[in-house]
Amino acid sequence: MSAEPTIEIAKLLVKELFSRLGIKEAPAVSMPDGQTLQVTLTIEDPKTLIGERGQTLFEIQHLLRAMLRKKLQQDPPRVFLDINDYRKSKEEYLRDAARLAADEAVLLSKPRELEAMSAADRRIVHMELAQRSDVASESIGEGEERRVVIKPRAS
């Protein structure tokens, strides 16, 4: 199925879902790369839809993908939902935190351990640090306590 019918179906599903959730604002729906459905929404009180640490936002994103799978009767595109730029801001924060922790690890010549975070957040940190030759990063711990450790590389 090409991107055009998919985007039209997605727009209808997104509109219906948010309408049922009592959201009057219209979400913007696009598929700029033809593979990822981007849904962005700006509302007055986003806390309910974002939830603690973005959990509700990710659950709504998962629900949207499941609805698309059922409607399209095939594997749907990846769905990226952002409400009030929460994910964009969080990604910037994680990248900044990763760079700062890496700088500290190099400066102090000892490992820096970041707070526990989701797999998606750890991935952002690892990707940011993969560009650096002076540090290495690894995930340690189990379950919800899994975190990133940043170590200076030997020169």
C-alpha positions as CSV (number, residue, x, y, z in Angstrom):
1,M,0.0,0.0,0.0
2,S,1.4,3.4,-0.9
3,A,1.8,6.3,1.5
4,E,-1.1,8.3,0.2
5,P,-4.0,5.9,1.2
6,T,-2.2,5.1,4.5
7,I,-1.9,8.8,5.4
8,E,-5.6,9.4,4.7
9,I,-6.7,6.4,6.7
10,A,-4.3,7.5,9.5
11,K,-5.7,11.0,9.6
12,L,-9.2,9.6,10.0
13,L,-8.2,7.2,12.8
14,V,-6.1,9.9,14.6
15,K,-9.0,12.3,14.4
16,E,-11.5,9.7,15.7
17,L,-9.2,8.6,18.6
18,F,-8.5,12.1,19.9
19,S,-12.2,13.0,19.5
20,R,-13.2,10.0,21.6
21,L,-10.6,11.1,24.2
22,G,-12.4,14.5,24.4
23,I,-9.6,16.5,22.6
24,K,-11.0,19.3,20.5
25,E,-7.7,20.4,19.0
26,A,-6.8,18.8,15.6
27,P,-3.6,16.8,15.5
28,A,-1.2,17.4,12.6
29,V,-0.6,14.1,10.8
30,S,2.2,13.7,8.2
31,M,4.5,11.1,6.7
32,P,7.5,13.1,5.6
33,D,9.8,10.1,4.9
34,G,7.0,7.8,3.7
35,Q,7.8,5.3,6.5
36,T,7.0,7.1,9.8
37,L,3.6,8.5,10.6
38,Q,4.2,11.7,12.6
39,V,1.3,12.9,14.8
40,T,1.8,16.1,16.6
41,L,-0.7,17.8,18.9
42,T,-0.7,21.0,20.9
43,I,-3.2,21.2,23.7
44,E,-3.8,23.5,26.7
45,D,-3.3,20.8,29.4
46,P,-1.1,18.0,28.1
47,K,-0.3,16.3,31.4
48,T,-3.2,13.8,31.1
49,L,-2.1,12.6,27.6
50,I,1.6,12.6,28.4
51,G,1.4,10.9,31.7
52,E,4.3,10.1,34.1
53,R,7.6,10.0,32.3
54,G,5.7,10.0,29.0
55,Q,4.1,6.6,29.7
56,T,0.5,7.6,28.6
57,L,1.9,9.2,25.4
58,F,3.7,5.9,24.5
59,E,0.6,3.9,25.2
60,I,-1.5,6.1,22.9
61,Q,1.2,5.8,20.3
62,H,1.0,2.0,20.6
63,L,-2.8,2.1,20.4
64,L,-2.7,4.2,17.2
65,R,-0.3,1.7,15.6
66,A,-2.6,-1.2,16.6
67,M,-5.6,0.6,15.2
68,L,-3.7,1.2,11.9
69,R,-2.7,-2.5,11.8
70,K,-6.3,-3.5,12.1
71,K,-7.6,-1.0,9.5
72,L,-4.8,-1.6,7.0
73,Q,-4.7,-5.3,7.6
74,Q,-1.0,-5.2,7.2
75,D,2.1,-4.1,9.1
76,P,1.5,-0.3,9.6
77,P,4.2,2.4,9.4
78,R,6.1,3.3,12.5
79,V,4.1,5.9,14.5
80,F,5.7,8.9,16.3
81,L,3.4,10.8,18.6
82,D,4.5,14.0,20.2
83,I,2.3,16.2,22.4
84,N,3.3,19.8,23.1
85,D,6.9,18.9,21.9
86,Y,7.4,16.7,24.9
87,R,9.4,14.1,23.0
88,K,11.4,16.7,21.2
89,S,12.3,18.5,24.4
90,K,13.1,15.2,26.2
91,E,15.4,14.1,23.4
92,E,17.3,17.4,23.6
93,Y,17.6,17.0,27.3
94,L,18.9,13.4,27.0
95,R,21.5,14.4,24.4
96,D,22.6,17.3,26.6
97,A,22.8,15.1,29.7
98,A,24.8,12.5,27.7
99,R,27.3,15.0,26.5
100,L,27.7,16.6,29.9
101,A,28.2,13.2,31.6
102,A,30.7,12.1,28.9
103,D,32.6,15.4,29.5
104,E,32.7,14.7,33.2
105,A,33.8,11.1,32.7
106,V,36.7,12.2,30.6
107,L,37.6,15.1,32.8
108,L,37.5,13.1,36.0
109,S,38.8,9.9,34.4
110,K,36.1,7.8,36.0
111,P,32.8,6.3,34.8
112,R,29.6,8.3,35.1
113,E,26.3,6.5,35.7
114,L,23.0,8.1,34.4
115,E,19.6,7.6,36.0
116,A,17.5,4.6,35.1
117,M,15.6,5.2,31.9
118,S,13.6,3.4,29.2
119,A,15.1,1.5,26.3
120,A,14.1,4.3,23.9
121,D,15.8,6.9,26.1
122,R,19.0,4.7,26.5
123,R,19.1,4.4,22.7
124,I,19.2,8.2,22.3
125,V,22.0,8.4,24.8
126,H,24.0,5.6,23.1
127,M,23.5,7.1,19.7
128,E,24.7,10.5,20.9
129,L,27.8,9.1,22.5
130,A,28.6,6.8,19.5
131,Q,29.9,9.9,17.8
132,R,32.6,10.4,20.4
133,S,35.9,8.5,20.3
134,D,36.9,9.5,23.9
135,V,34.1,7.6,25.7
136,A,32.2,4.3,25.6
137,S,28.7,3.7,26.8
138,E,27.0,0.6,28.0
139,S,23.7,-0.3,29.7
140,I,23.7,-2.1,33.0
141,G,21.0,-3.3,35.4
142,E,17.7,-5.1,34.9
143,G,14.2,-4.0,34.1
144,E,13.2,-0.5,35.2
145,E,16.5,0.0,36.9
146,R,18.5,-0.3,33.7
147,R,20.8,2.6,33.1
148,V,23.6,3.9,31.0
149,V,27.2,4.0,32.2
150,I,29.6,6.2,30.4
151,K,33.3,5.3,30.7
152,P,36.4,7.2,29.4
153,R,38.4,5.3,26.8
154,A,42.1,4.9,27.4
155,S,44.1,7.2,25.2
